[in-house]
Amino acid sequence: MSKIAIITDSTCGLPREVIEREELIVIPCLVQAEGQVYKEGVDLTAEELFDRIYTSSTIATTSLPAGEDYTAAFEEVKRRGADQVIGIFVGSNLSGTFNGARLASQDHALQVELIDSGTTAMALGILVLEAVRIVKAGDPEEAAAQLRETAERTELYALLDTLEYIRRGGRIGRVGELIANVLNIKPVLRVARNSLDVVAGAQSQKGAELAHGHSTRGAADPRRRRDAHPHPRRSRRAGAVLVAAGRRTTRTDDRAGHRGGGGSCGSVGDWDGHHKE
């Protein structure tokens, strides 16, 4: 009987205990901060990165995983005795991580199905957990098709309380940030199907929350929504993230757009605006 291993990248932001419990293989993205290169989730946690961002005047940047980490992931699949792989990665228009996995998979004699999630952060994490559910349900042959269908209708919404980190990452200019701050504009961004769009905006946090809810209306059953209060250490510059996947919606606090540069790393509850490598 075939054994299936699930591979993803660290942008999914799943907690360590979930990764270990579900026996996921996570390829770490690289983070450059204050002259040092770190592997996300290995030698730099999300909270440590937040602290560095808030206390440093330099811009933290990201890039796709190192080639050796792709190799290590596929070797781990074989070490576990698996002969099939389902790989779910951050959107190919948001990062080069998916294409890196595609190239690396060609060097290994495994049956590999790679899914371009078209998204990142907690939305990717939810897709990974959906893959776990499908495989456990004993329907691996349909897993890839089901995951691609779910990815197609998965939308991640980010309500930004500040444009500082998007500006520092080069996504808007200083003038644009100043205008938004003076007018107190709180934009709502949507990441879906490998695109990033501004879908709403308001001149207050409360108004942005209303716009945030309006922009997601119809994307999911409101009875299935779960809201979380901002983490106390993030509340001053926190935004909100909501993932709508069909009729399933999850919301959490977030600090958005905080990483500049050429890659894309993130955590569940930690959305960033990404550049394509």
Secondary structure, DSSP 4 states (H G I P E B T S, - for coil): ---EEEEEEGGG---HHHHHHTT-EEEPPEEEETTEEEEBTTTB-HHHHHHHHHH-SSPPEEEPPPHHHHHHHHHHHHHTT--EEEEEES-TTT-SHHHHHHHHHTTS-SEEEEEE-S--HHHHHHHHHHHHHHHHTT-GGGHHHHHHHHHHTEEEEEE-S--HHHHHTTSS-HHHHHHHHHHT-EEEEEEETTEEEEEEEESSHHHHHHHHHHHTBTTB-GGG----PPPTTTGGG-EEEEEEETTEEEEEEE--S--EES----BTTB-------
